[in-house]
Amino acid sequence: MNILRIAIKELKVFRDFKMAVFMLITPVVLILILGTAMSNMFNGSMAVGDIRVLYQDNSTPGSAIAKQWESFAREAGKSGILFEKAGGDKDGILEVQNSQYTGFTVIADSGLSYYGNNRSSVEGSIVQGMLAAFADRYKLAAEVAKADLKLPANPAQPGAGGGDYVQEASLDAAKQPGSLDYFAVAVTTLIILYSALSADHLIKSEKKRHTDIRLMASPITKAEILTGKIVGTFLLNFLFMIIVVLISKYVFDANWGDNMGLVILVLSTEIVFALGLGLGISYIIRGEASGAVIMIIIQIAAFVGGSYYPSEDSTGIFRTLSSYSPLQWTNDAILQLIYADHISASITAMLLNMGGAALLLTIAAVTMRRREGL
Amino acid sequence: MNVLEINKLTKQFGDFIAVDNLSLSIQDGEIFGFLGANGAGKSTAINMITSLLPITRGQIEILGKNIVKHSKFAKANIGIVPQELAIYEDMTAYENVQFFAGLYGLRGSLLKSRAEEALAFVGLEDKHRSYSKNFSGGMKRRLNIACAIAHRPKLIIMDEPTVGIDPQSRSYILNSIKKLNEMGSTIIYTSHYMEEVEEICTRIAIIDHGKIIAQGTKQQLKAIITNQKNISIEVRSVEQLDVEKLRDIVGVNTVELADAVIRISSDAEINNLNKIIQQLMASGMEIRSVEADEPNLETVFLTLTGRSLRD
């Protein structure tokens, strides 16, 4: 009951006009500005660099498909699409997830499997088109061989029949986020991460108002105080997040997909992570410096995590750094949910968020327990 | 029955001993004054009584129960009015009182009525829905008290509750404290204003360097220094005054100068006023007035600690 009482007290911050402005108007304006200003990054005419596709040949050595594949890969290389054979120790799907390759394809006697990377959606579409063409050509060649006919010099162009041979396991090339769609997600996750700053002030604000004296003198435990404050701040941020999502969905017509429940769940875990980050750092670094540290972390996470531009466009060290950004893994999970109905990335993101939050909140709780006062 | 019993209480921060072997007992119905200069150790002692600070050594009992073993019981029977305002300015007066009283287990209609009673008690009954950020300093101080009394604690600790407020609010608060005491609460009161302590406290302890150096009723404390008398003599100018000659007069202990006033502390039993006046006149000084002061708590404090309460 005391936890609930403290949580409800925290929710009353909602009446603070400045707070409401920051939490609601800022994201809405940011979505609008970034969504409009960056729209050219999301059209279909973007330049495509060299495309690298990893493949694994499981077909019978010397079989027709193996020979056809070798020829196809060689020709594709001339067009800037490099097919690289996977070594025994390489996990193709992992390589694609880490953005080392645009896609991963497995060649078997029964046909082709292709695993794409949603970060390289345009390149992925090109590769899929070429593989479909190869599958059609191979199918045609196989039929010709069966009938013992000579292969015509110019075989037929790819057609719908390729579907029998290509198992599509990548994003639907037709479903891509527009600028507003992308920044509705990216700005929402960014604003959620900013709640780490309010978490940093959760205990500090009590000390500043001297109400920590009353709280500590009342017959409730430190754990109840901390839990109540976390629950209240979570609910407050959850409320703000829902409003921002609804505004972006119904005012800006942003696409949040068909898995809204799961999307909200992923965003909720990010709120928990942000609260853990704020509280954890406020206990690790005493004084006002913790706020500055949190701000720096948020800015770096935002920069490499795709809050201001899609992180799929980053390269080198930034790409590596991006995989450590909570914004990157949360954005990625939500975009995959919306545009590919992929649940696995969201589970990974939720586990990372909750795991990080558990670690940071444990640090806060242990430090608080050892301290005199809150 | 003792509401509070402190036995050999010690608080140590590293090598520094903030409270040193402090013992006292406060009986039901008392208004107990706690006097000490800044850093004397009274806030540290209060923080241990309210469980805000862990005890290094010694014991504290509230209503006969050890506050460490029966923490919830002890806390439930204490109400604290901190020196600093401890209210949420973004909440209304009623919400503040309701929130804090709720932490003591009050629920529903009882919580509502107690919160309303507390606000009425401090004269804020017509400010239920007003945000405390819009209150004057005096009103905030009163709300600070309301937040501490709604759960009807047996022991109320008031740490400088009248700091920085207008005389009208101070008077209101002092009357409220007396009324709370009449209603059955035992009160520990600390203040820098000696006259307040003198006015409302039934018993007083003087704490210095973490130790209680004297305790008792006002009369008992004054009796400690009744062998002293204070004489204030106003003159036209102190330029010609020979302080050493005044000090040489039998019975004179201290001589202090403040503008054109000579303050002399002397043994009460020695009648030396005529010699003092004679000495001043011999120095060619023009005497304007002579006053012999009754000892007050300020004098007691100064005599016992060697410094003023506000030092």
Interface residues (C-beta under 8 A of the other chain):
Chain A: M1 N2 R5 K9 K12 V13 R15 D16 R209 H210 T211 I213 R214 L215 M216 A217 S218 P219 I220 E372 G373
Chain B: T50 S51 L52 L53 P54 S71 K72 F73 K75 A76 I78 I80 P82 E84 L85 A86 I87 Y88 E89 D90 M91 E95 F99 F100 G102 L103 Y104 G105 R107 C147 A148
